Amino acid sequence: MIGPGNSTTSTGDPHHTVRTAVPLTVGVEEEFLLVDARTFRVVPAAPHVLATAGGLPGELHPEGTRYQVELSTPVAHSATALRKELVALRRTLGRAARAHGCRLLAAPSPVLPVEGPLHLTDDEPRQREQHRRFGSLTDTLVSCGRHVHVGTLDVDTAVTVSNRVRPWLPTLIALAANSPFWGGRDTGHASWRAMAWSGWPSAGLPPHFTSTAHFRRSVQTLLASGAALDVKMVYWDLRPSLRWPTLEIRAPDMSPDIDTAVLQAELARALVATALRENAEGRPEPVPREDVLHLARWRAAHDGLEGFGLDPYSGEEVPAADLAEALLDLVAPELAAAGDLDHAAKTMAALLRDGSGAHRQRAAFARRHDLTDVLRHLADETETF
């Protein structure tokens, strides 16, 4: 058993759980790198690729650098609809990238070193000010994550729910770990993005909030201290969205596999639904030790899915696969109620059998010890639907 007392539950009968009045929705933001189709080095082609891609306003847009593009799905009511949107938007971006001699890369890191000065987004003076204030930390902007929004939640509910979701962030990081290579070398971590991004003073684990007022004070402290230029720079792994009526999970690496993307969304929505049910039932909220949770986050980034993690409550070393299965067991009733349990169970079984994205990258490298093989593997997986 993972966690304090009965903090995990058996799958049980989903019809006996308390349901929220309105079904939860889900939306996903995915960030991609653009690489030269021959050399696989990042190229600042985003303005051209986006102009060719077209698309509806708000669905395809630039990111912090001109090496990157981002997609935002419409609000989805089912995992099936979400998958369909992801496929369509990825396909559009992939075609546009090829039209400009590029490949679309669903990768958290550029793998190879980025040469020359950083190409920030031209039409964003904010990015220039960010570079001026934070210096070399902006080098980590050339990285890609996946953000899952679960709604509709008012801010009070989102704050309360975030406390119950927070202990599972390390497990979500392990499941999505996909950045072992950075700057031309193996970092010794499964998710170096999680570690590199933690260098930002406004990133990493969010606080455990005692109230909505506490959440707002924490945001204001980041702004007043200079740790964030604006609320968009609240980079916590998990946050009540300051733009949408959602809880936003930002911890996972970007990964090329569509089914892994859908799994992250399914787990996120089910975690929120589970937290809402536990609140409605008046269950005590288990609070992990802060030092243990921070160590659990590091261990997840280091070992990924293939090694060990830490129980976020006891600090006990546990196989990462056991933590993943405990998460699935916890949220199984809500997955079943949403019609997602079969897909989530099959996708997680495949990850545990075939290995995480980090594992597959290292296997690609092991064949010839050539990092372009890793990048080709990532590009090919990105285009496989």
N, C-alpha and C positions, 0 to 999 in steps of 0.2 A: 504494500500500500504506500502511495506517495502522499506526503503532506500530513497535517495534524489531524488525528482522529479520523473522522469520516469526510475529509475534504474532497475525496474522490468518491464517485458513486458507481454502482453497477449500471449496466445498460437499462435494465428494468423495462417497464411498459410505458412507452411515451404518452399513452392516453391518460396516465395518472399524474402527469406533471401539470403545473399551473401554467397557463398560456397567457401571453400578453394580448391586449385587446387588438392591437394592430400588428400584422406580420412585419418583421424587420426586413429592411431593404439592404442592398449591398452595392457598392461601386468601387472600382479599382483604378488607381493611377499607376502606370508602368513607365519607367524611364529606360531609354535605350541609348547605346553608343552607335556612332556611325564610323565605320572603318573602311579604308581603301580595300577594294575587292582583291587586289593583288598582294599588297604588303601587309594588310591587316592592321596597320597603324591608324589611330584615330585621325579623322579629317574634319575641319570646321565647315561642314557642308549643310548644317541644319537649315539655314534660310532657304537654300535651293530645294532641298528635299521636301520641306513643308509647303513651299509654293507649288511644287509638282503634285504633292499628295492632296491638296485641297482639303475637303472634309467639312463637316459642320463646325461652326464656331464652338470652341471649348473642348472639342474632342481630340484634336491634334495641335500641339503647341510647343514652343521652344522651352528649353530648360536653362540652367545657369550658365552653360557654355555652348558654343556653337558646334561642339562635338556631339551634342545630345539632342534627342527629341523625346517628347512625352505624349502618351495617349491617356485620355480619361474616358472611361466607359459611361454611358448613361446609367441612371439609377436602375438597378435590376431587382426583380422580385424573386428570381430563381437562379440557381447555379447554371442551369441549362441556358437561360437567356444571357447570363454573364459570359459564359464560354463563347457563345455565338458572337457577341460584341467584340470580345478580345481577338478572336480569329479574324473578323472582318477588319478591324483597325490595324492589327499587325500586318495583315496581307497588304493593305493600302500603303503603309509605311515601307514595307519591304520592296514593293514594286517601285515606289518613288526613289528609294535608296539606290536600287540597281540602275535606274535611269541616269543617275549621276556617278556611276562607277563605284558605288559603295555597297557594303553589306550592312544590314541591320543586326545589331548585336545585343541580345538580352543578357548582358553581363554586368555584374556590379563594379568591375574594375577594367581598365584598358589592357591589363596584363603586361603589355610592353610599355616602356617609359614613354611619357608624353614629351615630344621634342619641341623646343622653342618656347616663346612666351605663351601664356595661357590665353586662349581665344574666348573671352567672356562674351555673353550675349550683347550685341551692339546696342540694342534699343532699351537696355536696362541700366540706367545710371546707378541704380541701387547696387548692382553687381560690382561696379567700379568702387563705390564707397565701401562695400564689403571687403574688397581686396585691399583697399588702403588701410582699413582698420585691423583686419585679421591676418594680413600678410600670407605666409606660406600655408596657413590652414586652408586657404581657398584652393590649394592643389587638390584637396580631397573632393572638390565639387565635381571632378571628372570621375564620378562614380554613380551607380544607379541602384535605386531601391524600388520596392513595390509598396504602395500605400493602399490599405483597405479601409474604406469608410463603411461603417454600419450605422443605419438610422431607421426610423427618425427618432432622435433623442433630444430632449431639451438639455440645457447645459447642466442643470442640477442632477439629472439622471445620468448623464455621461460621466460626470465626476464620480458619482457613487459607483457606477459600474467599473470605471477604470481601476479602482482599487482591487476588485475581485479578479480582473483580467491580468493585472500586472505581474503576479507570480509566474504566469505561463509564458511571459515574453522570452525567456531563455530557450524554452522548448521550441517556440516558433522560429527563433534564430537558427537553432540546430537543424530544423526541418528544411529551411531554405538555404543553408550555408552553401555558398557558390563563389567565393572569392579567395582561393588559396594563393593565387599569383598576383603580384602587384609590383609595378616598376621593373619587370623583367626577372623576378625571382620568386621562389616559393617562400612565403612568409612564415610557414610553420603553423598557420592557422587555417581553419576551414572557412571562416568568414573574416577576412582582414578588413573588409568594409566596416563591419560592426566596430572593430577596434579603431580604425582610422577616423571614422565619423565621431567617435567618442571624444576626440580631441577638441571638438567645438564646446565652448562653455555652456551652450544651451542645449546640448544633446545628451543622449544616454537615457538611463531610467528616469521616469518622472518621479516626483515625490509621492508619498502616500498622503492623499489629501483628506483632511479632517472635515472640510466643508467646501462649498463653492467659493466662499470668500477666501479661503486658503489658496485655492487654485488661482483665483484672480490676483492675489498678492504675490504668488510665485511668479506669475507672468510679468507683473509690474516690476518685480525685483530684477528679473533678467534685463528688462528694458532700462531701468534706472542705473544698473551697474555697468552698462555698456556691453554686456554679454550678447545682446541681440539688438540689431538695428530696429526691428519692428516685430510684430506678432508673427509674421511669416517665418521668422528665424527661431521660433520655438520648435526646436528639432527633436524633442523628446521621442523616445521609441513608441510612446502611446500618449495621445492627447485628445481631450475634447476639441473638436475642430473649432477654430475661431472664425470660420467662414460659413460652414454648413452645419445643419442640425444632426451631427454624426459624432461617433467616437472613431478616431483614426488610428489605426495600427501601422506604424512606420518602421518597425524593427527589421523585417525580413529583407534579405538580399533579393535582388532581381534574379530570376532564373528563366531559362529559355523554354522549359517544358510547360505547355498550356495547362495540363492537368494539375501540375504542382501549383500553378497560379490559382486555379479554381479551388484546390484544396485549402490554400491559405485563406481564401475568402470564406469558404464553408466553415472552417474552424473559427475564424474571427466572429462570424455571425452567431455561431452556436455558443461561443464563449459569452458573448453579450447576452444572448437569450438565457443561458444558464444563470448568469449573474442576476438578471432581472427576476427569474423564478426564485432564486435563493433569497433575494431581498423581499419578494412578496411573501415568502414563507417565514420570514423573520429569522432566518438562520444567522448565527454569529458570523462575523467576517474574520476569517483567519488572516493575521498580519505576519508576513515573513520578517525575519531579522534583516535589517538593511545590509549589513556586511555580507551575510550569506547570499542575498539576492544579487548583489553586485558581483560576487565571486561566481555565482551560477551563470550570470550573463557572460563573464569572461570564459568560463569553461565551455559554454555552448559555442562561443565563437572560435575557441581553440580546437575542440574535438569534433564539432559538428555532430552528425548523426551516427558516425561510425565508432565513436569512442564513448566517453563517460560524461555525465553531467552531474549536477548537484541538486539534491532535493532542496527546493527553495525554502523549506521550513526548518529541516533538521541539519542541512549541510552535508548529509550523507552522500557519498559517491555512489551513483546509480548508473547502469548502462543507459546511454542516451535513448536507445530504442525503447527501454522500459518507460521512460518519461513520455515519449511520444505516444505509446500505447495507453498510458494512464490518462493523457489528455483526451485521446479518442474515447476512452471509456467514460470520462467525466461528461463529455458533451454529446454522447451517443443519443440520449433521448431527444435532444433538440435537433440533432442532425436527422434523426428518423422523422420527426414531425415536419421538417422542411423538405423531406424527400431526398436528402443529401447523403444519408448514411452509407448506402451501397457504394457510391462513387468515392466518398472520403476513405472508406475502409480499403477499397481496392487500390486507390492511389497511394495511401500510406504503406500498404503491404508491398507495393512495387518499389517504393523508395527504400524500405528496409531490406528488400531483396537485392536491388540493383545498385544501391548507393546514392548518396546525395549528389548534388551538382558538383561540389568540391571533389568528391571521390571520382566522378566521371572525368573531370578536368585533369586530375593527376594521372588517371589511366591513359588519357589521350597523350599526355606529355611523356609518359614512360615508354611509349613505343619507339620514339626516335630522339627523345630529349630535345624537342624543337617546339618552342612556344607558339609558332604559327599553326602547329597541329591543334593546339588547344583553342586558338581563335577560330580556326576552320570548323572545329567540332561545335563551338558555341554558335557560330553563324548558321550552320546546318540545322542544329536543334531549334534555333529561333524560327526557322522557316518550315518546321515540321508541325503540322496541325492534326 
